[in-house]
């Protein structure tokens, strides 16, 4: 048994190392491609094909390692109402289901591999089967991990890293299939199944009823990964991780302190501005609250601010990270919408709403500061100003590189992510030397853990979206909502309320991936621009990160401030109401969102 354990550990370590090296290789290939194209007008014909192949392998390995580390998200608020014996039995059922999903990947993955062995990739001439052979490998590792977990053997290794053609269907068949899809999805979610597995599982159950070959799920999962734009997500996340591990958050805080720190309740405003600045680097609300919160909450407490207020300001301000560019959630939205929405337009559309949101939060914090009697902040010493500006500008250059490169056409969003990783690496490890170079492997592991969750969600949502399209659910939803009212004001209000309500029990990424293909046809039929709706979707789902029971951001903030969820939620509510007002303004005044995209489109 010990020998078997050592063999599994060796294989497991090798596969994880391969995944991290694949991430590095993708960044290097894309960066070199940009340099050779711009400086020498030369393009490697094989670069995109190899990069996409590495991405597919990287993504599928993330599925297996995500199950090993129990990373794939599920909703436990319902099952927590039941006693422990029920949840222990449910754990066994989930592990058994994961085991069956692994067998599915083995069977159909090997079938695809044999079927594609006769064809070749266009650029490299490699057999097309190399794209699919990762599926049975992933299935094998997934089955092994789930079997060990079923037997009560711990599989987590990184405890410290967390901070085909089918028959035509009749109308009755379609209606029944939609009911099966929805009921199985809701049931699996309530029973704490990982959301990604729920999306794939409910799709498989529905195809079984429709008698459509189950190979369609595997094919759409691979197709969902086969997108060069998808590389943007791991690149942006890695750049944010590198800069977040250093002292970038402190430099952002110092710059914000210089700009707004001397007014009454200034530290709260510093918090909001610093979160907006850091959001331009990380593109993530959780990264914002983790990095800025670890600096600002203790600082505000030391200066006499109430702890609950410090937490409320921090968690609310961190939501700017999902709206201001370069938010990787905007990339998710573009992919969920079918990839036809320009990422650069989405990034441009997020600038004015991000600034408006920041100003609104600053005004709200000022009103509360006056009411609570908080004093003015201390002015920055004149001799410190040049250093603060220099450090702030160098830190902000990552965002300038990303946005400037995209908007000027120098490189694509994907290429800008790779260049940003290179810049963050040089700045953190060689210019400031915040952390030793030996920690780069740890940063890659943390990035892989985050990306593993997101990419499996994208793959699973691709299969779920295919089933929705097959059943014509988006069209039915459009007809149903327009049957309620043909008034755009009413329909958009219903959509906003629906997204806010769904944001409480569901996390941001799955909500974007599930609801975008359903709601986008509705709003476009009303004449709303898809770019405009993307920002509305971001703000809605971002606000959902603040609301229990799955309010990731509020949980992190309360943990940093060492207060209860009730205290944090109560302190956050004034900012919550202010953000809802901004949400309504942005919904019904499209010019605020579309001004910059339309300006650059001319």
C-alpha positions in Angstrom: 0.0 0.0 0.0 2.9 2.4 0.8 4.5 1.6 -2.5 1.3 2.4 -4.3 1.0 5.6 -2.4 4.6 6.6 -3.4 3.8 5.8 -7.0 0.7 7.9 -7.0 2.5 10.7 -5.3 5.3 10.6 -7.9 2.8 10.7 -10.8 0.7 13.4 -9.1 3.8 15.6 -8.6 4.9 15.1 -12.2 1.5 16.1 -13.6 1.3 19.2 -11.4 4.8 20.2 -12.3 3.9 19.7 -16.0 0.8 22.0 -15.5 2.9 24.8 -13.9 5.5 24.5 -16.6 2.8 24.6 -19.2 1.6 27.9 -17.7 5.1 29.3 -17.9 5.5 28.1 -21.5 2.3 29.7 -22.6 3.5 33.1 -21.2 6.9 32.7 -22.8 5.5 31.7 -26.2 3.0 34.6 -26.3 5.6 37.2 -25.1 8.2 36.1 -27.6 5.5 36.2 -30.3 4.7 39.8 -29.5 8.4 40.8 -29.5 9.3 39.1 -32.8 6.1 40.4 -34.5 6.7 44.0 -33.4 10.5 44.2 -33.8 11.2 41.8 -36.6 7.9 41.5 -38.4 8.2 37.7 -38.0 5.5 35.3 -36.7 6.0 31.7 -35.5 3.4 29.7 -37.5 3.1 27.1 -34.8 2.8 29.4 -31.7 -1.0 29.7 -31.4 -1.6 26.0 -32.1 1.0 24.9 -29.4 -0.3 27.5 -26.9 -3.9 26.3 -27.3 -2.8 22.7 -26.9 -1.0 23.6 -23.7 -4.1 25.4 -22.5 -6.3 22.4 -23.1 -3.9 20.2 -21.2 -3.4 22.8 -18.5 -7.2 23.1 -18.1 -8.0 19.4 -17.9 -5.1 18.8 -15.4 -6.8 21.5 -13.3 -9.9 19.5 -13.2 -8.2 16.5 -11.6 -6.0 18.5 -9.2 -9.0 20.6 -8.3 -10.8 17.5 -7.2 -7.7 16.4 -5.3 -7.5 19.7 -3.4 -11.3 20.0 -3.1 -11.1 23.4 -4.9 -14.2 23.1 -7.1 -16.9 25.3 -5.5 -20.2 24.1 -4.1 -23.0 25.7 -2.1 -23.3 24.3 1.4 -25.7 26.8 3.0 -28.7 24.3 2.5 -26.9 21.1 3.5 -25.5 22.8 6.7 -29.1 22.8 8.0 -28.9 19.0 8.2 -27.1 16.9 10.9 -23.5 15.7 10.5 -24.5 12.1 9.7 -26.5 13.3 6.7 -23.6 15.3 5.4 -21.1 12.4 5.8 -23.4 10.2 3.7 -23.7 13.1 1.2 -19.9 13.3 1.0 -19.8 9.7 0.0 -22.4 10.3 -2.7 -20.5 13.2 -4.1 -17.2 11.3 -4.2 -19.0 8.4 -6.0 -20.4 10.9 -8.5 -17.0 12.3 -9.1 -15.7 8.8 -9.6 -18.3 8.2 -12.3 -17.5 11.5 -13.9 -13.8 10.3 -14.0 -14.9 7.1 -15.7 -16.9 9.2 -18.2 -13.7 11.1 -19.1 -11.7 7.9 -19.4 -14.2 6.2 -21.7 -15.1 9.0 -24.0 -11.6 10.6 -23.9 -10.1 7.4 -25.1 -12.8 7.1 -27.8 -12.0 10.6 -29.0 -8.3 9.9 -29.0 -8.7 6.9 -31.2 -11.1 8.7 -33.5 -8.8 11.7 -34.0 -5.6 9.8 -34.5 -6.1 9.8 -38.3 -6.2 13.6 -38.6 -3.5 16.2 -38.0 -3.2 19.7 -36.5 -2.8 22.2 -39.4 0.3 24.1 -38.3 2.5 21.5 -36.6 1.3 18.3 -38.3 0.9 16.6 -34.9 -1.8 14.0 -34.6 -5.1 15.6 -33.5 -5.4 12.9 -30.9 -2.8 14.7 -28.8 -5.6 17.2 -28.0 -7.9 14.6 -26.5 -5.5 12.2 -24.9 -5.4 14.4 -21.8 -9.1 13.5 -21.2 -8.6 9.9 -20.1 -5.5 10.9 -18.1 -7.6 13.5 -16.3 -10.4 10.9 -15.8 -8.0 8.3 -14.4 -6.5 10.8 -11.8 -10.0 12.1 -11.0 -11.3 8.5 -10.4 -8.3 7.7 -8.2 -8.6 10.9 -6.1 -12.4 10.4 -5.6 -11.9 6.7 -4.7 -9.3 7.6 -2.0 -11.6 10.4 -0.7 -14.5 7.9 -0.6 -12.3 5.6 1.5 -11.6 8.4 3.9 -7.9 9.0 2.7 -6.9 12.6 2.6 -5.7 13.8 -0.8 -5.0 17.5 -0.2 -1.3 18.3 -0.4 -1.2 22.0 -0.4 -2.9 22.9 2.9 -1.2 26.3 3.2 -1.8 27.7 -0.2 -5.3 29.2 0.4 -5.4 32.8 1.3 -23.0 13.7 -32.1 -26.4 13.4 -33.8 -29.5 12.8 -31.8 -33.1 12.1 -32.5 -35.4 15.1 -33.0 -37.5 15.9 -30.0 -41.2 16.8 -29.8 -42.5 19.8 -27.9 -43.4 17.5 -25.0 -39.9 16.0 -25.1 -38.4 19.5 -25.0 -40.5 20.7 -22.1 -39.7 17.6 -20.1 -36.0 17.9 -20.9 -36.0 21.5 -19.7 -37.7 20.4 -16.5 -35.1 17.6 -16.0 -32.2 20.0 -16.7 -33.5 22.7 -14.3 -34.6 20.3 -11.5 -31.4 18.2 -11.6 -29.3 21.4 -11.6 -31.1 22.9 -8.6 -31.1 19.6 -6.7 -27.3 19.0 -7.2 -26.6 22.6 -6.2 -28.6 22.2 -3.0 -26.9 18.9 -2.2 -23.5 20.7 -2.2 -22.1 19.2 -5.5 -19.4 21.3 -7.0 -21.0 23.8 -9.4 -18.8 22.6 -12.3 -19.8 19.0 -11.7 -23.4 20.1 -11.4 -23.3 21.8 -14.8 -21.8 18.7 -16.5 -23.9 16.3 -14.5 -27.3 18.0 -15.2 -26.3 18.2 -18.9 -25.4 14.4 -19.0 -28.7 13.5 -17.3 -30.7 15.6 -19.8 -28.9 14.0 -22.8 -29.7 10.6 -21.4 -33.4 11.5 -21.5 -33.1 13.0 -25.0 -31.1 9.9 -26.2 -28.3 12.1 -27.5 -24.8 10.6 -27.5 -23.0 11.6 -24.3 -19.9 12.2 -26.3 -21.4 15.6 -27.0 -20.5 16.8 -23.5 -16.9 15.9 -23.8 -16.6 17.5 -27.2 -18.1 20.8 -26.1 -15.9 20.8 -23.0 -12.8 20.6 -25.2 -14.2 23.2 -27.6 -14.9 25.5 -24.6 -11.2 25.3 -23.8 -10.0 25.8 -27.4 -9.9 29.6 -27.4 -6.9 31.8 -27.6 -8.8 34.5 -25.7 -9.1 32.2 -22.7 -5.4 32.5 -22.1 -6.1 36.1 -20.9 -7.6 34.7 -17.6 -4.6 32.8 -16.3 -2.2 35.5 -17.5 -4.1 38.3 -15.6 -4.5 36.2 -12.5 -0.8 35.4 -12.5 0.2 39.0 -12.9 -2.1 40.0 -10.0 -0.7 37.2 -7.9 2.9 38.3 -8.5 2.2 41.9 -7.6 -0.1 41.0 -4.7 2.7 38.9 -3.1 5.0 41.9 -2.9 4.3 45.3 -1.4 2.2 46.7 -4.2 -0.9 47.1 -2.0 1.1 49.3 0.4 2.4 51.4 -2.5 -1.2 51.8 -3.8 -2.3 52.9 -0.3 0.5 55.5 0.0 -0.4 56.9 -3.4 -4.1 57.1 -2.4 -3.1 58.7 0.9 -1.3 61.4 -1.0 -4.4 62.1 -3.1 -7.3 62.1 -0.6 -5.9 61.2 2.8 -6.0 64.6 4.4 -9.8 65.2 4.4 -12.1 64.2 7.1 -12.5 60.4 7.3 -9.6 60.4 4.8 -8.5 56.8 5.5 -11.9 55.5 4.3 -11.5 57.4 1.1 -7.9 56.2 0.8 -9.3 52.7 1.1 -11.7 53.3 -1.8 -9.1 54.8 -4.1 -6.5 52.2 -3.2 -9.0 49.4 -4.1 -9.6 51.0 -7.4 -5.9 51.3 -8.1 -5.2 47.8 -7.0 -8.2 46.5 -9.1 -6.4 47.9 -12.1 -3.7 45.3 -11.3 -5.5 42.3 -9.9 -8.9 42.6 -11.6 -10.4 40.6 -8.7 -12.5 41.7 -5.7 -11.2 38.9 -3.5 -7.6 39.9 -4.3 -8.5 43.5 -3.5 -10.0 42.8 -0.1 -7.1 40.4 0.8 -4.3 42.8 -0.2 -5.7 46.2 0.6 -7.7 44.9 3.6 -4.6 43.5 5.2 -3.0 47.0 5.1 -6.0 49.3 5.5 -8.1 47.6 8.2 -5.3 47.5 10.8 -4.3 51.0 9.8 -7.8 52.4 10.2 -8.2 50.6 13.6 -5.0 52.1 14.8 -6.2 55.6 13.9 -9.4 55.3 15.8 -11.9 54.0 13.2 -14.4 51.4 14.3 -13.5 47.9 13.1 -16.9 47.2 11.6 -16.7 50.5 9.6 -13.2 49.6 8.4 -14.4 46.2 7.2 -17.5 47.7 5.6 -15.5 50.2 3.6 -12.9 47.7 2.5 -15.3 45.0 1.3 -17.5 47.4 -0.5 -14.6 49.2 -2.2 -13.1 45.9 -3.4 -16.0 45.4 -5.7 -14.5 48.0 -8.0 -12.0 45.3 -9.0 -14.6 43.4 -11.0 -15.7 46.5 -12.9 -12.5 48.4 -13.7 -10.2 46.9 -16.3 -8.5 44.5 -16.6 -11.2 42.4 -14.9 -10.8 38.8 -15.9 -14.6 38.4 -15.1 -15.2 40.7 -18.2 -13.3 38.1 -20.2 -15.5 35.4 -18.7 -18.5 37.4 -19.8 -17.2 37.7 -23.3 -16.6 33.9 -23.5 -20.0 33.1 -22.0 -21.6 35.4 -24.7 -19.9 33.3 -27.4 -16.7 35.2 -27.8 -18.2 37.8 -30.1 -18.0 40.8 -27.7 -14.8 42.8 -27.9 -12.8 42.6 -24.7 -11.2 46.0 -25.4 -14.7 47.5 -25.6 -15.6 45.9 -22.3 -12.5 47.2 -20.7 -13.2 50.7 -22.0 -16.8 50.5 -20.8 -15.7 49.7 -17.2 -13.6 52.9 -16.8 -16.3 55.5 -16.2 -18.5 53.2 -14.1 -15.5 52.3 -12.0 -14.7 55.9 -11.4 -18.3 56.7 -10.7 -18.5 53.8 -8.2 -15.4 55.0 -6.5 -16.7 58.6 -6.1 -20.0 57.3 -4.7 -18.3 55.1 -2.1 -16.1 58.0 -1.1 -19.1 60.3 -0.7 -20.9 57.6 1.4 -17.8 57.0 3.6 -17.5 60.8 4.1 -21.1 61.1 5.3 -20.6 58.3 7.7 -17.2 59.7 8.9 -18.9 63.0 9.7 -21.7 61.3 11.5 -19.3 59.2 13.6 -17.0 62.1 14.3 -13.8 60.7 12.6 -11.0 63.2 12.3 -8.9 64.4 9.3 -6.1 62.2 8.1 -2.5 63.2 8.5 -0.9 65.0 5.6 2.0 63.3 3.8 5.5 64.8 4.4 6.7 66.8 1.5 10.0 64.9 1.3 8.1 61.6 0.9 6.0 62.8 -2.0 8.5 62.1 -4.9 9.1 58.5 -3.7 5.4 57.8 -3.3 4.6 59.1 -6.8 7.5 57.1 -8.3 6.5 53.9 -6.6 2.8 54.5 -7.4 3.5 55.1 -11.1 5.8 52.1 -11.4 3.1 49.9 -9.8 0.3 51.3 -12.0 2.4 50.7 -15.2 1.1 47.1 -15.3 -2.4 48.5 -15.9 -1.0 51.0 -18.4 0.7 48.3 -20.3 -2.4 46.1 -20.5 -4.9 48.9 -21.4 -2.5 51.0 -23.5 -1.4 48.0 -25.5 -4.9 46.9 -26.2 -6.4 50.3 -27.0 -3.5 51.3 -29.3 -3.7 48.0 -31.1 -0.1 47.0 -30.2 -1.2 43.7 -28.9 -4.3 41.7 -28.1 -5.8 41.2 -24.6 -4.1 37.8 -24.4 -0.7 39.2 -25.4 -1.1 42.1 -23.0 -1.6 39.6 -20.1 1.6 37.9 -21.0 3.5 41.2 -21.1 2.0 42.2 -17.8 3.2 39.0 -16.2 6.7 39.7 -17.5 6.5 43.3 -16.2 5.2 42.2 -12.8 7.9 39.6 -12.5 10.7 42.1 -13.2 9.2 44.8 -10.9 8.6 42.5 -8.0 11.6 40.3 -8.0 14.3 42.5 -9.5 13.4 46.2 -9.1 11.8 46.2 -5.6 13.0 42.7 -4.6 10.0 42.4 -2.3 10.2 38.6 -2.2 12.9 36.1 -3.1 12.9 34.4 -6.5 12.5 31.0 -4.8 8.8 31.9 -4.1 7.9 31.9 -7.8 6.9 28.2 -7.7 4.5 28.9 -4.8 3.0 31.8 -6.7 2.5 29.5 -9.7 0.8 26.9 -7.5 -1.6 29.5 -6.1 -2.4 30.7 -9.6 -3.0 27.2 -10.8 -5.4 26.5 -7.9 -7.4 29.6 -8.8 -7.3 29.0 -12.6 -8.3 25.3 -12.1 -11.6 26.3 -10.7 -12.4 28.9 -13.3 -11.4 26.8 -16.3 -13.4 23.8 -15.2 -16.4 26.1 -14.8 -15.9 27.4 -18.3 -15.5 23.9 -19.8 -18.6 22.6 -17.9 -20.6 25.7 -18.7 -19.8 25.2 -22.4 -21.6 21.8 -22.3 -24.5 23.3 -20.2 -24.8 26.2 -22.7 -24.9 23.7 -25.6 -27.8 21.9 -24.0 -29.6 25.2 -23.3 -29.2 26.2 -26.9 -30.3 22.7 -28.1 -33.5 23.1 -26.0 -33.9 26.7 -27.2 -34.1 27.9 -23.6 -32.7 31.5 -24.3 -35.4 32.1 -26.9 -38.1 30.8 -24.6 -36.8 33.0 -21.8 -36.9 36.0 -24.1 -40.5 35.3 -25.1 -41.5 34.7 -21.5 -40.0 37.9 -20.1 -41.3 40.0 -23.0 -44.7 38.4 -22.3 -44.6 39.9 -18.8 -44.0 43.4 -20.2 -42.7 45.1 -23.3 -41.4 48.0 -21.2 -37.6 47.9 -21.2 -37.6 49.7 -17.8 -39.6 46.9 -16.2 -37.7 44.1 -17.8 -34.3 45.5 -16.9 -35.5 46.1 -13.3 -36.6 42.4 -13.1 -33.2 41.3 -14.5 -31.3 43.4 -11.9 -33.4 42.1 -9.0 -33.0 38.5 -10.3 -29.2 38.8 -10.6 -29.0 40.4 -7.1 -31.0 37.6 -5.6 -29.0 34.9 -7.4 -25.8 36.6 -6.2 -26.5 35.6 -2.6 -26.5 31.8 -3.0 -24.1 31.6 -6.1 -20.6 32.7 -6.6 -19.7 35.2 -9.3 -18.0 33.1 -12.0 -20.7 30.4 -12.3 -23.5 33.0 -12.2 -21.8 34.9 -15.2 -21.3 31.7 -17.1 -24.9 30.3 -16.5 -27.0 33.5 -16.8 -25.2 35.3 -19.7 -26.4 33.0 -22.5 -29.9 33.1 -21.0 -30.3 36.8 -20.4 -28.2 38.3 -23.2 -30.8 37.5 -25.9 -33.5 39.2 -23.7 -31.6 42.5 -23.3 -30.4 42.6 -26.9 -34.1 42.2 -28.0 -34.8 45.3 -26.0 -32.0 47.2 -27.8 -29.4 47.1 -25.1 -25.8 46.9 -26.3 -24.1 43.6 -25.1 -21.1 45.7 -23.9 -23.5 47.8 -21.7 -25.1 44.6 -20.3 -21.6 43.2 -19.5 -21.0 46.1 -17.1 -24.4 45.7 -15.6 -23.7 41.9 -15.1 -20.4 42.7 -13.5 -21.8 45.1 -11.0 -24.7 42.9 -10.1 -22.6 39.8 -9.6 -20.0 41.8 -7.8 -22.5 43.1 -5.3 -23.5 39.4 -4.8 -20.0 38.8 -3.4 -21.0 40.9 -0.4 -24.2 39.0 0.4 -24.3 35.8 2.5 -24.5 32.9 2.4 -21.9 32.7 -0.3 -20.5 36.2 0.1 -16.8 35.4 -0.5 -15.6 39.0 -0.1 -17.6 39.7 3.1 -16.2 36.5 4.6 -12.6 37.5 3.8 -13.1 41.0 5.1 -14.7 39.9 8.4 -11.8 37.4 8.9 -9.3 40.2 8.4 -11.1 42.4 10.9 -11.9 39.6 13.3 -15.6 40.5 13.5 -18.7 38.4 12.9 -20.5 38.2 9.6 -23.5 40.0 11.1 -21.4 42.9 12.2 -19.7 43.1 8.8 -22.9 42.9 6.9 -24.6 45.6 9.0 -21.6 48.0 8.5 -21.6 47.2 4.7 -25.3 48.0 4.1 -25.0 51.8 3.5 -22.4 51.1 0.8 -24.6 48.3 -0.5 -27.5 50.7 -1.0 -25.2 53.3 -2.6 -24.0 50.6 -5.1 -27.5 49.7 -5.9 -28.3 53.3 -6.7 -25.3 53.4 -9.1 -26.5 50.1 -10.6 -29.8 51.7 -11.5 -28.1 54.8 -12.9 -25.8 52.7 -15.1 -28.7 50.5 -16.2 -30.9 53.4 -17.4 -28.2 55.9 -18.5 -26.3 53.8 -21.1 -24.2 56.8 -22.2 -22.2 56.6 -19.0 -21.1 53.1 -19.9 -20.9 53.4 -23.7 -19.3 56.8 -24.0 -15.7 55.5 -24.1 -16.3 52.4 -26.3 -18.2 54.6 -28.8 -15.5 57.2 -28.7 -12.7 54.8 -29.5 -14.9 53.0 -32.2 -15.0 56.2 -34.3 
